[in-house]
């Protein structure tokens, strides 16, 4: 309790200091992935706000990063960008009324958000358990929780993509439903313009595989397979197979070797730079597939450790089989079999799962035809 009181005192003093610098909704701070990446919902929101500053009455939108590479890249593009904890960065955090993140307060200088409109875009509707779903009973709501949290981020607005996902996320994150905004995920902007394409053998068929992180960091069975033979088969069928591992298991994948039609993407790569060109998405428990539903393209599920993951790893917030519209395969052989089948009969595969696909899409994506950020942008309508 002493630590909690010290945190409250610190936030109170910081709030008094922040009153010395006038704030304005015309200035916005955006950051993501603890300042280490330029990606995901925060990137999508940043680029949208930069492109619509005049309509929204915004003067400047700043991206906050702790990586020099990102800082230099955005500087070269003549965008407003802040680096680390220097004076310039602290000053604009104090001046800006709206602070936006997609992970946690460390995405920006979160302790300086005490007098701000705080918006957490988050990074996906959770198929796997997070937050309150991972504890035996819901964490109790305490009066001091907000005031003891860094930058008062415990009391923030949270983005969800539908009324259904609002219920799940608000419980998981311990945030009141009235503080949940319903809008499109900014990272999905390009996906609304994608349509399924039936490709001939002479056209490249792009597959994107997104394996989920395991707390145990267990070995993926694909790594024990004959990747040389699989690569040759992909060359014959004009298939490009891209794999985006979690950074914690990157070393395992890099050790597998280099191939012609199997490519391992770097951990810093933004998944959403690849999804618009993807014909078939393969995953196990990644929530990215909920976004991919907007494209109408095929999804294949490879939950090779389903029972173990359900009982000993994260488990699920919703019934897995009900909310995964596609074939489930559990072995490398089964995976290869269905990749080849889908390559040969793309429309036939989609037809089998069409009704479930539509049902899940309706549940998790309120806006299916066009991106809509009106629930987020209402803060600038007051300017």
C-alpha positions in Angstrom: 0.0 0.0 0.0 3.0 2.3 0.7 4.1 1.9 -2.9 0.6 2.7 -4.2 0.5 5.9 -2.1 3.9 6.9 -3.4 2.7 6.4 -7.0 -0.4 8.5 -6.3 1.7 11.3 -4.8 4.1 11.2 -7.8 1.1 11.5 -10.2 -0.4 14.3 -8.2 2.9 16.3 -8.3 3.3 15.5 -12.0 -0.3 16.8 -12.6 0.5 20.1 -10.9 3.6 20.4 -13.0 1.7 19.7 -16.2 -0.7 22.6 -15.5 2.3 24.9 -16.1 2.2 24.0 -19.8 -1.0 24.7 -21.8 -2.4 21.7 -23.7 -4.2 21.7 -27.0 -6.2 19.1 -28.9 -4.5 20.4 -32.0 -1.4 18.5 -31.0 -1.4 14.7 -30.9 1.2 12.1 -29.7 1.2 8.6 -31.2 3.4 5.6 -30.4 3.4 1.9 -30.5 5.3 -1.3 -29.5 7.1 0.4 -26.7 8.8 2.8 -29.1 10.6 0.0 -30.9 8.6 -0.4 -34.1 6.7 1.7 -36.6 3.8 -0.6 -37.2 0.3 -1.8 -36.3 -2.7 0.3 -35.3 -0.7 3.2 -34.1 1.1 3.5 -37.4 -2.2 3.3 -39.2 -3.8 6.0 -37.0 -0.7 8.2 -37.3 -0.7 8.1 -41.1 -4.5 8.7 -41.2 -4.2 11.7 -38.9 -1.3 13.1 -40.9 -3.3 12.9 -44.1 -6.4 14.5 -42.6 -5.0 17.2 -40.3 -6.8 20.0 -42.0 -10.2 18.3 -41.9 -9.7 17.5 -38.2 -8.3 20.8 -37.2 -5.0 19.3 -36.1 -1.8 21.3 -36.3 0.8 18.6 -35.7 0.8 14.8 -35.2 4.0 13.4 -33.6 5.3 9.8 -33.7 7.3 8.9 -30.7 10.1 6.3 -31.0 13.1 5.0 -29.1 14.8 3.7 -32.3 17.1 5.9 -34.3 16.4 4.1 -37.5 12.7 4.9 -37.3 13.4 8.5 -36.2 15.7 9.1 -39.2 13.3 7.5 -41.6 10.4 9.7 -40.6 12.6 12.7 -40.4 13.7 12.1 -44.0 10.0 11.9 -45.0 9.5 15.3 -43.3 7.1 14.0 -40.7 6.9 15.1 -37.1 8.7 12.7 -35.0 10.0 12.6 -31.4 12.9 10.6 -30.0 13.3 9.2 -26.6 13.2 11.4 -23.5 14.9 14.5 -24.8 13.6 18.0 -23.9 11.9 18.4 -27.3 10.0 15.2 -26.8 9.0 16.0 -23.2 7.8 19.5 -24.2 5.4 18.2 -27.0 4.1 15.4 -24.7 3.2 18.2 -22.3 1.6 20.4 -25.0 -0.4 17.6 -26.7 -3.9 16.9 -25.4 -4.4 13.6 -27.2 -2.0 10.6 -26.5 -2.5 7.4 -28.5 -0.8 4.0 -28.0 -1.5 0.4 -29.0 0.4 -1.6 -26.4 1.1 0.1 -23.1 2.2 3.5 -21.7 5.8 2.8 -22.6 4.8 3.3 -26.3 5.3 7.0 -25.5 6.4 8.9 -22.4 3.2 7.6 -20.7 3.8 9.1 -17.3 3.2 12.5 -19.0 -0.4 11.6 -20.0 -2.0 12.6 -16.8 -4.0 15.6 -18.2 -4.6 14.0 -21.6 -7.3 12.2 -23.6 -5.7 8.7 -23.5 -6.6 6.3 -26.3 -5.4 2.7 -26.4 -5.9 1.3 -29.9 -4.7 -2.1 -28.7 -3.3 -4.7 -31.2 -6.0 -7.2 -31.9 -9.2 -8.9 -30.7 -7.9 -11.7 -28.4 -8.7 -15.3 -29.5 -6.3 -16.4 -26.7 -6.7 -15.4 -23.1 -5.4 -12.1 -21.9 -5.8 -9.9 -18.8 -8.7 -10.8 -16.6 -9.3 -14.0 -18.6 -5.9 -15.3 -17.4 -6.6 -15.0 -13.7 -8.9 -17.2 -11.6 -11.3 -14.4 -10.8 -11.7 -10.9 -12.1 -9.3 -8.4 -10.6 -11.2 -6.1 -8.2 -11.8 -2.6 -9.2 -10.2 -0.2 -6.7 -10.8 3.5 -6.4 -7.0 4.2 -6.4 -6.2 2.1 -9.5 -6.5 4.9 -11.9 -4.5 7.4 -9.8 -1.7 5.0 -9.1 -1.3 4.0 -12.8 1.4 5.5 -14.9 -0.1 8.6 -16.6 -3.5 7.5 -15.4 -3.6 5.0 -18.3 -5.7 2.7 -16.3 -8.5 5.2 -17.1 -8.2 5.4 -20.9 -10.4 4.8 -24.0 -10.0 1.4 -25.6 -10.6 0.6 -29.3 -12.8 -2.4 -30.2 -14.1 -3.4 -33.6 -17.7 -4.4 -32.8 -20.2 -4.6 -29.9 -19.2 -8.2 -29.5 -15.5 -7.5 -29.2 -16.2 -4.6 -26.9 -17.7 -7.0 -24.4 -14.6 -9.3 -24.5 -12.0 -6.6 -24.5 -13.6 -4.4 -21.8 -13.7 -7.4 -19.4 -10.1 -8.6 -20.3 -8.7 -5.1 -19.8 -10.8 -4.1 -16.8 -12.2 -1.0 -18.6 -15.8 0.2 -18.4 -17.8 -0.5 -21.6 -18.7 3.2 -21.9 -14.9 3.9 -22.3 -14.7 1.5 -25.3 -14.8 3.0 -28.8 -16.2 1.0 -31.7 -14.3 1.6 -35.0 -12.2 0.0 -37.6 -8.6 -1.0 -36.7 -6.5 1.7 -38.5 -4.0 -1.0 -39.6 -6.7 -2.6 -41.7 -7.2 0.3 -44.1 -5.7 -1.4 -47.1 -7.6 -4.7 -46.5 -10.9 -3.1 -47.4 -9.7 -2.8 -51.0 -8.7 -6.4 -51.3 -10.7 -9.1 -53.0 -10.2 -12.9 -53.5 -8.3 -13.7 -56.7 -8.4 -17.1 -58.4 -4.9 -17.5 -59.8 -3.6 -19.7 -62.6 -0.5 -21.9 -62.2 1.6 -19.3 -64.0 0.7 -16.6 -61.4 2.5 -16.5 -58.0 0.3 -17.7 -55.1 1.3 -15.9 -51.9 1.0 -17.7 -48.6 1.6 -15.9 -45.3 2.2 -18.1 -42.2 1.8 -16.4 -38.8 2.7 -18.8 -35.9 1.8 -17.6 -32.4 4.2 -17.2 -29.6 4.2 -19.9 -27.0 5.0 -19.2 -23.4 7.1 -22.4 -23.4 8.8 -21.3 -26.7 8.4 -24.9 -28.0 9.7 -26.0 -31.4 7.4 -25.7 -34.3 7.0 -29.1 -36.2 7.7 -27.4 -39.5 11.3 -26.9 -38.4 11.7 -30.7 -38.2 10.2 -31.2 -41.7 12.0 -31.7 -44.9 12.0 -28.1 -45.9 14.2 -28.7 -49.0 11.6 -30.9 -50.5 8.8 -28.6 -49.5 10.6 -25.7 -51.1 11.0 -27.6 -54.3 7.3 -28.4 -54.4 6.5 -24.7 -53.8 8.8 -23.8 -56.8 6.9 -26.3 -59.0 3.5 -24.8 -58.0 4.7 -21.2 -58.1 4.0 -20.7 -54.4 5.8 -18.1 -52.3 5.6 -19.1 -48.6 6.4 -16.3 -46.2 6.8 -16.9 -42.4 6.7 -14.2 -39.8 7.8 -15.8 -36.5 7.5 -14.2 -33.1 10.8 -12.4 -32.3 11.4 -14.8 -29.3 11.6 -17.8 -31.7 13.3 -16.0 -34.6 16.7 -17.8 -33.9 15.1 -21.2 -34.4 13.6 -20.2 -37.8 16.8 -18.5 -39.0 18.7 -21.7 -38.2 16.5 -23.7 -40.6 18.5 -22.3 -43.6 17.8 -20.3 -46.7 15.4 -21.4 -49.5 14.1 -20.1 -52.8 10.4 -20.0 -52.2 10.3 -20.1 -48.4 11.2 -16.8 -46.8 11.6 -15.9 -43.1 10.6 -12.2 -42.5 12.4 -10.2 -39.9 10.7 -9.6 -36.5 10.5 -5.8 -37.1 8.5 -6.3 -40.3 4.9 -5.0 -40.2 2.6 -7.8 -40.9 0.1 -5.4 -42.5 2.6 -4.6 -45.3 2.1 -8.2 -46.5 -1.5 -9.1 -46.0 -2.9 -7.2 -49.0 -0.9 -9.4 -51.3 -1.6 -12.6 -49.4 -3.8 -15.2 -51.1 -3.9 -17.7 -48.2 -3.3 -16.9 -44.6 -2.1 -19.7 -42.3 -2.1 -19.3 -38.5 -2.9 -21.1 -35.3 -4.1 -18.6 -32.7 -3.1 -15.2 -34.0 -5.9 -12.7 -33.9 -4.6 -11.2 -37.3 -7.0 -13.5 -39.1 -10.0 -11.5 -37.7 -8.6 -8.6 -39.7 -7.9 -10.8 -42.7 -11.6 -11.7 -42.9 -12.2 -8.2 -44.4 -10.4 -9.4 -47.6 -12.7 -12.4 -48.2 -9.6 -14.5 -48.9 -8.9 -18.0 -47.7 -7.6 -19.0 -44.2 -6.1 -22.3 -43.1 -5.5 -23.1 -39.4 -2.6 -25.1 -38.2 -3.0 -25.5 -34.4 -0.6 -28.4 -34.1 -0.6 -28.3 -30.3 -4.3 -27.4 -29.8 -5.0 -29.5 -26.6 -1.8 -28.4 -24.9 -2.4 -24.8 -25.8 -5.9 -24.9 -24.6 -5.1 -26.6 -21.2 -1.5 -25.6 -20.4 -0.7 -22.4 -22.4 -3.0 -19.5 -22.8 -6.4 -21.1 -23.5 -9.1 -19.2 -25.3 -11.6 -16.3 -24.6 -14.1 -17.8 -27.1 -14.8 -21.3 -28.6 -11.9 -21.9 -30.9 -13.6 -24.1 -33.5 -16.7 -21.9 -33.7 -14.6 -18.7 -34.5 -12.0 -20.1 -36.9 -13.6 -20.3 -40.4 -11.3 -22.7 -42.2 -9.9 -26.3 -42.1 -7.9 -27.3 -39.0 -4.8 -29.4 -39.7 -2.5 -30.7 -37.0 0.4 -32.2 -38.8 2.9 -30.9 -41.4 1.6 -33.6 -43.8 -1.9 -32.4 -43.4 -0.8 -28.8 -43.8 1.0 -29.6 -47.1 -2.0 -31.6 -48.3 -4.4 -28.7 -47.8 -2.0 -26.0 -49.2 -1.9 -28.0 -52.4 -5.7 -28.5 -52.5 -6.4 -24.8 -51.9 -3.9 -24.0 -54.7 -5.7 -26.2 -57.1 -9.3 -25.4 -56.0 -9.3 -22.0 -54.3 -13.0 -21.3 -54.8 -14.1 -24.8 -53.8 -12.2 -24.5 -50.5 -13.8 -21.1 -49.7 -17.3 -22.3 -50.5 -17.1 -24.9 -47.8 -16.4 -22.3 -45.1 -18.3 -19.4 -46.5 -21.2 -19.3 -44.1 -19.0 -19.6 -41.0 -16.6 -17.0 -42.6 -19.5 -14.5 -42.9 -20.8 -15.2 -39.4 -17.4 -14.6 -37.7 -16.8 -11.5 -39.8 -20.2 -10.1 -38.8 -19.4 -10.8 -35.1 -16.0 -9.2 -34.9 -16.0 -6.5 -37.6 -18.8 -3.9 -37.4 -17.5 -2.1 -40.4 -16.9 -4.5 -43.3 -17.2 -2.4 -46.5 -15.3 0.7 -45.6 -13.0 1.8 -42.7 -14.8 4.0 -40.1 -12.9 5.9 -37.4 -15.8 8.2 -36.4 -15.9 7.0 -32.8 -12.2 7.8 -32.4 -12.3 11.1 -34.3 -15.1 12.6 -32.2 -12.5 14.0 -29.9 -11.4 16.5 -32.6 -14.9 17.5 -33.4 -14.9 19.4 -30.2 -12.0 21.6 -31.3 
